[in-house]
Amino acid sequence: MESTGIGIVGCGNVSRMYLPILARIPDVDVVAVADVDAARAQQTVEEFDLPRAMSAEELIADPAVDVVLNLTPIVAHTDVSKAALTAGKHVYSEKPLATSVVAARELVDEARQRGLAFGCAPDTLLGSGFEAAREVVASGAIGRPLAASAAMFRSAMTRASFYSEGATPIFDMAPYYLSALVNVFGPAVRISGLTRTLSAGETPVEPPAGGSIASSGVIEFASGVLTNVTLVWGSDHRHEVPAFTVYGSTGVVDFPNPNNFGEPAYVRQHGEDSRTEIPGSRQSESWPHNLRGLGVGEMARAIRAGQTPRASAEIACHVVEMIEGLVTSARTGSRVELTTTCTPAPPLSAEARESLVG
């Protein structure tokens, strides 16, 4: 099978989540890495036995690189993706695609005009738990979808940092939950919300109730479904506490954490006392818990087949506008009409997932 050359820009902690899985995928090869810290790039080469380290500019120009995997910090996503697309490279970016819908649209348009594949995280939604739950909803097993509730609680922040400023934490975490909602219900048409954010340099202070950083919104989808989403940084628990539930006319589906792989999903019919694990939703115990990089492998195969990647930039662009709309609505007190759209792909089959993970 033909192999796709992957060049990674950004050798921070996230790259260590991707590299073990990319090594398992039979038809992709990491051919080069780059980082603003040349020593860190070289350390990554040695740690993962990779061919070579180079500058970002050299990597993007390298003919052996078919896909640029953009794992840079959020503030650099747009510039690196734009440089790679302009150079004629396919791109897969960490989320968010950009921090404004204007920038996100420009990137998507650039890729479309050049005939390039453009993908974006999260690829956790390609995992067995989410896809099996999504299939149950689509099958009508819980009747007509009526509503959904998505919530994330993370530990409270105690110090000022670049991450705690403005909408940065919302842009970082909302893509998991909003991308999940879009994959289940399709594109959204309007959004309203409230947020609590911090100014630059402001130290988070625990209020009497709630969280010093929080966001909550109501979303209307083109399908007619109304959902709510809540993100709060204020939990005493050191790990993420998720909740993602879809309510139908005859039953309920509890989805796994959209930020994780491996967790099962459950279904319960109205009137029943207990829920049932959805068959096929629990990930194989022989696989690593974290499969980040699965979306890169799926995109590489989509490129060879002339198809759009399932974790597409079109979805990611729509999600950026949803986040921006949430923040804008909170600032203005007005509902925001969305202008972008997208078409989620069918769920990834268990057979396709197995062929990628190996």
N, C-alpha and C positions, 0 to 999 in steps of 0.2 A: 504494500500500500504506500502511495506517495506520502512523504513526510513534509510537514509545514514548519518552517523555521520561525522560532519565536525569539524576539529581542525584548528584554525587560528593562524598562527605564524606572528606576527607583528600587533600591535594595534595602529598604527598611524592614520593619517587623512583618508587614503584610506580604512581602516577597517570600518569607519563610513559611507562610501558609500555602502559597501557590506552588512553590517549587517541588515539594514531595509528590503532589498529585500530577503535575505536568510530567514528572519522570515516569509515572505509571501509564500515561496515555500513549498508546502504541504508535500513533501517527503524527506526533508533534515532537520537535526537538528544540530545546533552549540553546540557541547558538551564540548568544552574547548578552551581557548585562551592562548597565550603566548607572551611575549615581553621581550626584554633585560631589560626594566624598569618594574620591578615587580609591582610597584605601578600603573603604567599606565594600565597594564593588569588587575589588580583588579578593577580599576576604570571602565574599559570597561565591566567587569562582572556585576558590580552594575548598570551601566547606561542602559545596554541592557537586564538585567535580565537573565544572562547566568549561566550555572551550576558551572563552576570553572575556576580559573586561575592557571597556572603552568609554569614551565620552558619549553623551546623548546624541550629539551631532553626528559622530562617527557611526553610531549604531543605526540611526535613522537612515543614513546613506548607504549602509552595508547591503549589498545585493543578496546576501544569504538570509536576511531578515525579511520574512513575508508578512508577519504580524507584529506590530509594536504593542506590547502589553504595558499599559501606563499605570504604574503603581506609585506614582509620586504623591506628595501631599495634596490636599484638596485645592489649595490656591494655585497649584501648577497644572492641574488637570487640563484646562482649556488650552494653554500654550503648547504643552507637549503633544496633545492630540492633534491640534491644528498643524504643527510642524510635521508630524508623521503623515497625516492625510495629504498635505501639500506635496510631500515627497513621494506620494503614490503608494503608501503602505496601508494595508488593512490595520485597524486599530481595535483593541479591546481595552476599555478603561475601567479603573475602579470607580465606584460611585462617590459623589454624584458626578454626572456627566459634565456639569458646569454649575456655577452658582447664580446664573441668571438665565432666563429662557431665551433672551436675545443671543447670548453666547452659545447656548445649546443648539438653537436653530441653525446658527451659522455653521457649526460643526456637522450637523446632520446634512445640511444642504451641500457642504463641501464633499462629504463622502458620496452622496447621491450623484452629484455632477461628475465625479471621477469614477463612478462605478465600483466603489470600494466597500467592503464589508465593514460594519461598525457595530461593535457590541459593547455592552456595559454591565457591570455588576449591579445587583446581586445575582449570582448564579445558584445561591442556596435554594431558589425556587425551582430548580431543576432536580432537586433531591427527591427521594422516594416518598417522604412524608407529605410534602406540599403537593406534589403532582397527583398522588393517590387521592388526597382529600379533594383536590380540584375536580378530579374525574367524578367523584361521588356527587358533588354539587351539580355538575353538568349533566349527569345521568338522570336527574329528577328524583333521586332517592330520598330527598328531603322536601320534595314538592317545589313550588315556585320560590325562588330566592326573594326574601322580604327585606332583609337588612343584614348588616354586619357590624361588628365592633372589634377594633384593633387597638391594643394598648401596650405600651412599653414603660417599665419602671427601671431606672438605673440608679446606682448609688450616687449620693449627693456629692457635688463638687465642693471642695473646701478652699481652693486657692484660685487666684486669677491666672489665666493663661490664654494663649491664642485660641485654644479650643473652646473656652467658655464665653468668648466674645460674640455678641450679636446672635445671628441665626446659624452660626457654624455648627453647633451640636445638632440642630434640627436638620440641616443639610446632610450631616453625617449619618444620622440614624433613621430619619423618616423614609429614605428610599427603600428600606427593607419592607416596611409595613404598607407604604403606598404602592410599591411595585406589586406586592402580594394582592392587594385589593384590585388593581388594574388587571392582573392576570386572571382573576376570578370573574370580574364583572365587565371588563372592557374599559374604554376610555371614560373619563369624568367630564362633566360639562360645566359645573360650577362648584365653588367652595367658599365656606366662611369659617372664620376661626378667631381664636384668642391665643396670645403668646405672652410669656414672661421671659425676657432676655436680659443679659448683662451688658453694660457698656465696656469699652476697652479699659482694661486695668482694674475693673471693679471686682472686688472680692465677694464670692458667693456667701450670703448670709442666710441661715435657715429661718424662714418666716414661721409665724405661729402655726400655720397650716399650709399645705401645698408644698411646692418646691421652688427654689430660687430660679430654676430654669424649667419651663414647662410650655407645652403647646397642646391645644385641643381644637379640633375642627369637625365640621359636618360637610360631607361630600355627596353630591348628587351625580349619579352616573347616567350616561346616555340610555342605558337599559331601563332606567327608572328607579333603580335601587338607591336607597339612602343609607349611608354608613357614617360612623363616627370614628375618629382616631385621636388618641391621646398619648403624648410622650412626656414623661416627667423624670427629672433628675433629682431624687430626694429620698430614695430607698435606703434603709439601713443594711440591706442585703448586698453583699459584695458582687453578686452576679446579676445579670439581666433577668428581670421577671417579665415574661411576655404573656399576652392573652390575645388570641385571634379566633373569633367565632363567627360563623355564618349561620343565620337563622332562615329557615324555609317554612313553607306553609304546613309541612307535616313533620319536620324534624330539625335537628341542629348538627352541624359539623364543627368540631374543635380541631383547628389546624395546629401544626407544630410551630415552634418559634421560627419566623421567617429569616432570622439571622443565623440559623443553625442547620446543619445536616443531621440526619440520623434518627431524629425523634419521630415516633409514630403519630398518627391522627386518629380521631375517634368520631363515631356517629351515634346519635341517640334520637329516637322517634319521640314526638310529643306524647306524654302520658307514661312513658317508660321510666323506671327508676334508675337504671344504669346505662352507661354508654358502652359501645362495642368498638374494639380496635379495628380499624379499616384494614382489610387484607392487603398485603403488599406495601403498606406504608412504613413499616419498620425496616430500617436499613440493615443490610447484611453485616453481621458481627465481624466478618473477615475484612471489612473495609475500614480505613481510618475514619474517625468521627467527622473530621473536617475534610471536605472534598473541594475546597476552593481551587479553581482552575478547571473545573468541569465545563464551565461556560466557554473557556478558551478552546478546549478540545472540540466542543460541539460546534463552535463557530468555524474552526478549521475545516471540519467536515462539510459545513454549510457552504463554505467558499468553494470547495471542490465540486459540490453539487449545484452551484449557482443559486443557492437559496439564502434567505434572510436568517441570521442567527436568532435563536429563540430569546436569548438575553439581548434584545436589540436596543440600539441607540434611540430608536423612535419611542420606545416605551420609556427609556431613561429621560428623554427630552420632555415627554409629557409629565413625568414625575417631577422634574425640576420646576415646571410651570405650576404644578400642584403645590409644591413647597413654597414657591415664591408667592403664590396666591394666598396661601395660609398666612404668611407673614404680612402681606399687604393688607389683607382683610383685617387682621388684628390691629394694624396701624391706623387704618382709615375708618374702621367700623362698618364697612360696606362689603356686601357679597361680591366675589370676583368671578367673572365669566371667563372660562378657559377657551383658548384659541387653538391649541394643538390637539392632535388625536393620535391614535395608534391602533394596531391590530395584533393582539397577543396570538402567538402560535399555539398549535395544539400541544398538549402535555408531552413531555419526553417519555418514550416508552421504557419499560424496565429493561428490555433487550438492548436498546440503544445505550442506556446508562451503563449496563454491564460491559458492553463492548468498549466503552470509553475508559471506565475505571480499571478494567483488566482483571 
